[in-house]
Amino acid sequence: MAAPNDEHHDGRPDDRLYFRQLLSGRDFATDDQLAQQMVNFVYAIGDRATGECVLVDPAYDPRGLVDAVAADGMTVTGVLASHYHPDHVGGSMMGFDIAGIARLLETVSCPIHVQRDEVPWVTRTTGVSETQLVGHDSGDVVSVGDIDIQLVHTPGHTPGSQCFLVDAKLVSGDTLFLDGCGRTDLPGSDHAQMIESLRRLSKVDDDVVLYPGHRYSLASSASMGSVKQSNFVFDQILGS
């Protein structure tokens, strides 16, 4: 079942969690044809009580994303990067220059949280120096106010691909989509590692809701239980 496009408080007025899903070319970067074509999701996760939030993969229009959460009374205090590809963190791709974390840092001074193995890839892609990045290991927790976000290393699509688990929500970047998974024929990809990462994600509780890095399906999100049943990777690739 699809979740709302802009999910602020999961229908619970007293919930501190701020969680917003924004679609490129529709909710931001509306005049950018590449953003429309790539259908990237950016996520804002934060603490409604403190007004702090982090942005997951703020590409195409960082300033517009900062303004979007500011309209909700939220301030960007960090970035979570799922992986190094330009449509997620900025850089050059297919002859296009995509704004990303380098542009964001011109507006907001904040840490960029990446998986440790992804640090050199992010610096090469974005031009951001290592001193502006915080390298993490799997299982690390990034706290935003009173909200804890667990980082889950899921290599395969890239060496340092990572997912983010918060309050029964799994933001999966390009590791797992509602239908299919990330490509493993790109620089830094590894098919065997992807299989192991998918095995790891197959153990995520069924009631956790999956929020992917792109809208490649009609729905914008779905429970892990339904994804395990409908996504071919859990049958053909994992043989589950």
C-alpha positions as CSV (number, residue, x, y, z in Angstrom):
1,M,0.0,0.0,0.0
2,A,1.4,3.4,-0.9
3,A,2.2,5.8,1.8
4,P,1.4,9.6,1.6
5,N,3.9,11.5,-0.6
6,D,4.6,14.0,2.2
7,E,4.5,12.1,5.5
8,H,5.1,14.5,8.5
9,H,3.9,12.7,11.6
10,D,2.4,9.3,10.5
11,G,-1.0,10.5,11.6
12,R,0.0,10.7,15.3
13,P,-0.1,14.4,16.3
14,D,2.1,13.8,19.4
15,D,4.9,11.9,17.5
16,R,8.2,13.7,17.6
17,L,9.4,12.1,14.4
18,Y,9.4,14.3,11.4
19,F,9.6,12.2,8.2
20,R,9.0,13.7,4.8
21,Q,9.4,12.0,1.4
22,L,10.0,14.3,-1.6
23,L,10.1,13.4,-5.3
24,S,12.5,15.1,-7.7
25,G,10.8,16.9,-10.5
26,R,7.5,17.1,-8.6
27,D,8.1,18.3,-5.1
28,F,11.4,20.1,-5.8
29,A,13.6,20.8,-8.9
30,T,10.3,21.1,-10.8
31,D,11.9,22.7,-13.9
32,D,14.7,20.2,-14.1
33,Q,14.1,17.6,-16.8
34,L,16.8,15.3,-15.5
35,A,15.3,15.4,-12.1
36,Q,11.9,14.6,-13.6
37,Q,13.4,11.7,-15.5
38,M,15.4,10.2,-12.7
39,V,12.5,10.3,-10.1
40,N,14.8,10.4,-7.1
41,F,13.4,10.5,-3.6
42,V,14.9,12.8,-1.0
43,Y,14.0,12.2,2.6
44,A,13.9,14.6,5.5
45,I,14.1,13.0,9.0
46,G,14.1,14.9,12.2
47,D,12.7,15.8,15.6
48,R,9.6,18.0,15.5
49,A,10.2,19.1,19.1
50,T,13.7,20.5,18.5
51,G,13.2,21.5,14.8
52,E,16.3,19.7,13.6
53,C,16.4,17.4,10.6
54,V,18.8,15.6,8.3
55,L,18.3,15.3,4.5
56,V,18.9,12.0,2.8
57,D,20.6,12.3,-0.6
58,P,19.9,16.1,-1.3
59,A,20.5,16.4,-5.0
60,Y,19.3,18.6,-7.8
61,D,18.0,21.6,-5.7
62,P,19.6,21.7,-2.3
63,R,18.5,25.2,-1.6
64,G,14.9,24.3,-2.5
65,L,15.0,21.4,-0.2
66,V,16.3,23.5,2.7
67,D,13.5,25.9,2.0
68,A,10.9,23.1,1.9
69,V,11.7,21.8,5.4
70,A,12.1,25.4,6.7
71,A,8.5,25.9,5.7
72,D,7.7,23.1,8.1
73,G,9.7,24.8,10.9
74,M,12.7,22.5,10.5
75,T,16.4,23.4,10.2
76,V,18.8,21.1,8.3
77,T,21.6,20.0,10.7
78,G,23.1,17.1,8.7
79,V,23.0,14.9,5.6
80,L,22.8,11.2,5.2
81,A,24.3,9.9,2.0
82,S,23.1,6.5,0.8
83,H,25.9,6.3,-1.8
84,Y,28.2,8.3,-4.1
85,H,26.3,8.5,-7.4
86,P,25.7,12.1,-8.6
87,D,21.9,11.8,-8.7
88,H,22.1,11.3,-4.9
89,V,25.0,13.5,-3.7
90,G,25.7,15.7,-6.8
91,G,28.4,15.7,-9.5
92,S,28.6,15.1,-13.2
93,M,26.5,12.4,-14.9
94,M,25.5,11.8,-18.5
95,G,26.8,15.2,-19.4
96,F,24.8,17.0,-16.7
97,D,26.1,18.8,-13.6
98,I,23.9,18.0,-10.7
99,A,23.9,20.1,-7.6
100,G,24.3,18.2,-4.4
101,I,26.1,18.3,-1.1
102,A,28.8,20.7,-2.3
103,R,26.1,23.3,-3.1
104,L,24.3,22.5,0.1
105,L,27.4,23.3,2.2
106,E,27.5,26.7,0.6
107,T,24.1,27.4,2.4
108,V,24.3,25.1,5.5
109,S,27.3,24.2,7.6
110,C,26.6,20.6,8.6
111,P,28.2,17.1,8.7
112,I,27.8,14.7,5.8
113,H,27.4,11.2,7.1
114,V,28.7,8.5,4.7
115,Q,29.6,4.9,5.1
116,R,33.4,4.6,5.7
117,D,34.1,2.7,2.4
118,E,32.3,5.3,0.4
119,V,34.4,8.3,1.6
120,P,36.9,8.3,-1.4
121,W,34.1,7.8,-3.9
122,V,32.1,10.7,-2.5
123,T,35.1,13.0,-2.5
124,R,35.9,12.2,-6.1
125,T,32.3,12.6,-7.3
126,T,31.4,15.8,-5.4
127,G,34.7,17.6,-4.8
128,V,33.8,17.8,-1.1
129,S,36.9,17.2,1.1
130,E,37.2,14.4,3.5
131,T,37.2,16.8,6.4
132,Q,33.6,17.6,5.6
133,L,32.6,14.0,5.7
134,V,31.9,11.7,8.7
135,G,32.7,8.1,8.0
136,H,30.6,5.5,9.7
137,D,30.5,1.7,10.2
138,S,27.4,-0.4,10.0
139,G,25.3,-0.2,13.1
140,D,26.3,3.3,13.9
141,V,23.5,5.6,15.1
142,V,23.1,9.3,14.0
143,S,20.8,11.2,16.4
144,V,18.8,14.2,15.4
145,G,17.4,15.7,18.5
146,D,15.7,12.7,20.2
147,I,15.4,10.7,17.0
148,D,17.9,7.9,16.5
149,I,18.7,6.7,12.9
150,Q,20.6,3.4,12.5
151,L,23.0,3.1,9.6
152,V,23.0,-0.3,7.8
153,H,25.9,-1.0,5.5
154,T,24.5,-2.7,2.3
155,P,27.4,-2.9,-0.2
156,G,26.8,-4.2,-3.7
157,H,25.4,-1.3,-5.7
158,T,28.5,0.6,-4.5
159,P,31.2,-0.3,-1.9
160,G,29.7,1.9,0.8
161,S,26.0,1.9,0.0
162,Q,24.0,2.2,3.2
163,C,20.4,2.1,4.4
164,F,18.8,4.1,7.2
165,L,16.4,2.5,9.8
166,V,14.2,4.8,11.9
167,D,11.0,4.1,13.7
168,A,10.0,1.0,11.6
169,K,11.0,2.8,8.3
170,L,13.8,1.6,6.1
171,V,15.2,4.2,3.7
172,S,17.1,2.0,1.2
173,G,18.8,4.3,-1.3
174,D,19.5,2.2,-4.4
175,T,20.1,-1.1,-2.6
176,L,16.5,-2.2,-2.7
177,F,13.4,-1.0,-4.6
178,L,9.8,-2.0,-4.3
179,D,10.5,-4.0,-7.5
180,G,14.1,-5.1,-8.2
181,C,17.4,-3.9,-6.6
182,G,20.3,-1.7,-7.5
183,R,22.5,-2.3,-10.5
184,T,25.8,-4.2,-10.1
185,D,27.5,-3.3,-13.4
186,L,28.7,0.1,-12.4
187,P,32.1,1.2,-10.9
188,G,32.5,-0.1,-7.4
189,S,29.5,-2.5,-7.8
190,D,29.8,-6.1,-6.6
191,H,27.2,-8.7,-7.4
192,A,28.2,-11.1,-4.6
193,Q,28.1,-8.3,-2.1
194,M,24.6,-7.3,-3.3
195,I,23.3,-10.8,-2.7
196,E,24.6,-10.7,0.8
197,S,23.1,-7.3,1.4
198,L,19.7,-8.5,0.1
199,R,20.0,-11.5,2.4
200,R,20.5,-9.1,5.3
201,L,17.5,-7.0,4.3
202,S,15.3,-10.1,3.9
203,K,15.6,-10.4,7.7
204,V,14.1,-7.0,8.3
205,D,10.7,-7.3,10.1
206,D,7.7,-7.5,7.7
207,D,6.0,-4.5,9.3
208,V,8.9,-2.2,8.5
209,V,8.0,0.2,5.6
210,L,10.5,0.4,2.7
211,Y,11.2,3.8,1.3
212,P,13.4,3.5,-1.8
213,G,15.8,6.0,-3.5
214,H,13.8,6.2,-6.7
215,R,10.1,5.9,-7.6
216,Y,10.4,3.0,-10.0
217,S,7.0,1.6,-9.0
218,L,3.5,3.1,-8.9
219,A,3.6,3.1,-5.1
220,S,6.1,5.3,-3.2
221,S,6.6,2.9,-0.3
222,A,5.5,-0.5,0.9
223,S,5.8,-2.9,3.8
224,M,8.8,-5.2,3.8
225,G,6.3,-8.1,4.1
226,S,4.7,-7.2,0.8
227,V,8.0,-6.4,-0.9
228,K,9.4,-9.8,0.1
229,Q,6.4,-11.5,-1.5
230,S,6.3,-9.4,-4.7
231,N,9.9,-8.4,-5.5
232,F,11.6,-11.0,-7.7
233,V,15.0,-10.5,-6.0
234,F,13.7,-12.4,-2.9
235,D,12.7,-15.3,-5.0
236,Q,15.0,-15.6,-8.1
237,I,18.1,-14.1,-6.5
238,L,17.9,-15.3,-2.9
239,G,15.8,-18.3,-3.6
240,S,13.6,-17.6,-0.5
